[in-house]
Amino acid sequence: MIYDRPELLDRLAAEYVFGTMIGPVRRRFERLRLTLPSAEAATVAWEARTAGLARAVPPVVPSPGLWNAIDWSTGGAGAQTIAKPGGWWSWFAPVAALAFGVVATLGIVRMLPSAAVPVDEIVQARGTLPASYVGILTDASGAAVAIASSTRHGRTMSLKVLRPIEAPPGKVLQLWALPKDGEPFPLGVVPREGKGAFEMADTSERLLASVPRLAMSIEDAPVRPGATPDGFILTGHCVKLW
């Protein structure tokens, strides 16, 4: 292979940094970095662009009160049995919960690049990281169950179900946006397993710019705007990647 084309090196460097380059190809590129300055420069450039996603979070041993406050402020499984914290927690707990959720979301996206369907495919096809909205839906234990992602100005929401979601026959899995101010509104229907996609009513930028969380419910049929969700089985943070 001839490596004197800047666009080729840029794409290879992107695949290397994002972890989609594996096996013998990855080892060959690592050797190339040692002998070809332009390959090393392209890799360093991509590492600099994505440094925010790869930045390590210093380990901290949380107190029992921290987990209780996060569980309460995010409506977790123990929210009904934990007394509402007061004092300085009344303003700090929501901030801590949001930060924890965002870090967890970015971490999952980084560890599972193949799960964020459109983002990963665009990176491989164009060698660039698109501006996107990504949501990680988790169960009551905090385990990731599904990933929803859409490019910033796109109308297509792509879904990746990490493990099958159980629902009664004839029912549908409905994805909801939970805006910072206002009532939940429906986005589309999620597959029970594998991958899927649906067209949204508007672009991600217009629909999700003020949406910090997503949720999923089981409904009799796809719901229309103005409907009320029939309880949530999964929830998760929605973050911007740009």
C-alpha positions in Angstrom: 0.0 0.0 0.0 1.2 3.5 -0.8 1.1 5.8 2.2 2.1 9.1 0.6 -1.6 10.3 0.3 -2.6 12.6 3.2 -6.2 11.7 2.9 -5.4 8.0 3.2 -3.2 8.5 6.3 -5.8 10.7 7.9 -8.5 8.0 7.5 -6.2 5.3 8.8 -5.2 7.4 11.7 -8.9 8.0 12.5 -9.7 4.3 12.4 -6.7 3.6 14.6 -7.6 6.2 17.3 -11.3 5.2 17.3 -10.4 1.5 17.8 -12.0 0.2 14.6 -8.6 -0.8 13.2 -7.8 -4.2 14.8 -5.6 -7.3 14.3 -2.6 -7.4 11.9 -3.7 -4.1 10.3 -3.5 -2.3 13.6 0.0 -3.8 14.3 1.1 -2.8 10.8 0.0 0.8 11.3 1.7 0.9 14.7 5.0 0.0 12.9 4.3 2.6 10.3 4.0 5.3 12.9 7.6 4.5 14.0 9.0 4.9 10.4 6.7 7.4 8.7 6.6 10.9 10.4 3.4 11.8 8.5 1.6 8.8 9.9 2.6 9.7 13.4 1.5 13.3 12.8 -1.9 12.2 11.6 -2.4 10.0 14.6 -1.4 12.7 17.1 -3.8 15.1 15.4 -6.7 12.7 15.8 -5.8 12.0 19.4 -5.8 15.7 20.0 -9.3 16.1 18.4 -10.8 13.4 20.6 -8.9 14.0 23.8 -12.0 15.1 25.5 -13.6 11.7 25.0 -10.6 9.8 26.1 -9.8 11.9 29.2 -9.6 9.7 32.3 -11.6 10.5 35.3 -9.6 10.3 38.6 -10.9 7.4 40.8 -12.9 8.6 43.8 -14.4 6.5 46.5 -18.0 7.8 46.9 -19.8 8.0 50.3 -23.1 6.1 50.8 -24.8 9.4 50.9 -23.6 10.3 47.4 -25.2 7.2 45.9 -28.4 7.7 47.8 -28.6 11.4 46.6 -28.0 10.4 43.0 -30.6 7.6 43.2 -33.1 10.1 44.6 -32.4 12.9 42.1 -32.5 10.7 39.0 -35.7 8.8 40.0 -33.9 5.5 40.6 -35.3 2.3 42.0 -34.8 3.5 45.5 -36.2 7.0 45.0 -39.5 6.2 46.8 -37.8 4.9 49.9 -35.0 7.5 50.2 -35.8 10.7 52.1 -35.2 13.8 50.1 -31.8 15.2 51.1 -31.5 18.7 52.3 -28.8 21.3 53.0 -26.0 21.6 50.4 -27.3 18.4 48.7 -30.4 20.3 47.6 -28.3 22.0 44.9 -25.3 19.7 44.6 -27.0 16.4 44.1 -28.6 17.2 40.7 -25.3 18.5 39.4 -23.4 15.4 40.6 -26.0 13.2 39.0 -25.8 14.9 35.7 -22.0 14.9 35.6 -22.0 11.2 36.5 -24.5 10.3 33.8 -22.7 12.3 31.1 -19.3 10.7 31.9 -20.9 7.3 31.9 -22.6 8.0 28.5 -19.3 9.2 26.9 -17.5 6.2 28.4 -19.9 3.7 26.9 -19.7 5.4 23.5 -15.9 5.2 23.6 -15.8 1.5 24.8 -18.5 0.4 22.3 -17.8 2.4 19.1 -19.7 -0.2 17.0 -22.8 0.4 19.1 -23.3 4.1 18.1 -24.4 3.1 14.6 -24.4 6.3 12.5 -21.4 7.9 14.4 -19.2 4.9 13.8 -20.2 4.4 10.2 -19.6 8.1 9.4 -16.2 8.0 11.0 -15.2 5.0 8.9 -16.7 6.4 5.7 -15.5 10.0 6.0 -12.7 9.8 8.6 -14.4 12.6 10.7 -16.3 12.7 13.9 -19.8 14.0 13.2 -21.7 16.4 15.5 -24.3 14.1 17.1 -26.7 13.5 19.9 -26.2 10.2 21.7 -28.4 8.6 24.4 -27.7 5.6 26.5 -30.8 3.9 27.9 -30.1 1.8 31.1 -32.2 -0.5 33.3 -32.8 -0.2 37.0 -29.3 -1.7 37.8 -27.6 0.9 35.6 -26.7 -1.6 32.8 -26.8 -0.2 29.2 -29.6 -1.8 27.2 -29.9 0.4 24.1 -28.2 3.3 22.4 -29.9 6.0 20.3 -27.9 8.3 18.1 -28.5 10.9 15.5 -26.4 13.5 13.6 -26.9 17.1 14.8 -28.9 18.3 11.8 -30.4 14.9 10.7 -33.9 13.6 11.1 -33.0 9.9 11.4 -32.6 8.4 14.8 -30.6 5.1 14.8 -31.0 2.5 17.5 -28.8 -0.3 18.7 -30.3 -2.7 21.2 -27.4 -4.2 23.2 -29.6 -7.0 24.7 -33.2 -8.1 23.8 -35.9 -6.1 25.4 -39.0 -8.1 26.6 -42.5 -6.7 25.8 -45.9 -8.4 25.6 -47.0 -9.6 22.1 -48.7 -6.8 20.1 -47.0 -4.0 22.2 -44.4 -1.5 20.9 -41.4 0.0 22.6 -41.7 3.8 22.4 -38.8 6.2 22.7 -39.4 9.5 24.6 -37.5 12.7 25.0 -37.6 14.2 28.5 -37.0 18.0 28.0 -35.5 20.1 30.8 -38.6 22.2 30.9 -41.9 20.7 29.7 -43.7 17.4 29.3 -42.2 14.2 27.7 -42.8 13.9 23.9 -42.5 10.8 21.7 -39.7 10.3 19.2 -40.4 6.9 17.6 -40.5 3.2 18.0 -37.5 1.1 19.1 -36.8 -2.5 17.9 -36.9 -5.3 20.5 -33.4 -6.4 19.5 -30.7 -5.7 16.9 -30.6 -2.4 15.0 -33.3 -0.1 13.8 -34.0 3.5 12.8 -36.9 5.9 12.4 -37.6 9.3 11.0 -38.2 12.1 13.6 -40.6 15.0 13.2 -37.7 17.5 12.9 -34.0 17.6 13.2 -32.1 16.5 16.2 -30.9 20.0 16.9 -34.4 21.3 17.1 -35.9 18.4 19.0 -33.0 17.5 21.4 -31.1 20.7 22.1 -32.9 21.1 25.5 -33.4 17.4 26.2 -31.0 16.0 28.9 -32.6 12.6 29.1 -34.4 9.9 27.0 -36.7 7.2 28.2 -38.5 4.1 26.8 -42.0 2.8 27.6 -44.2 -0.1 26.5 -47.3 1.1 24.6 -50.3 -0.5 22.8 -49.3 1.3 19.6 -47.0 4.1 18.4 -48.1 7.2 20.3 -48.8 10.7 18.9 -47.6 14.1 20.2 -49.5 15.1 23.3 -49.9 11.5 24.6 -48.9 10.5 28.2 -46.3 7.7 28.6 -47.5 4.6 30.3 -44.5 4.4 32.7 -40.8 4.0 31.7 -38.9 0.8 31.6 -35.6 2.4 30.6 -34.1 5.9 31.1 -30.8 7.5 30.3 -28.8 10.7 29.6 -28.8 12.3 26.2 -25.5 14.2 25.4 -24.1 16.3 22.6 -20.9 15.1 20.9 -19.2 18.1 19.3 
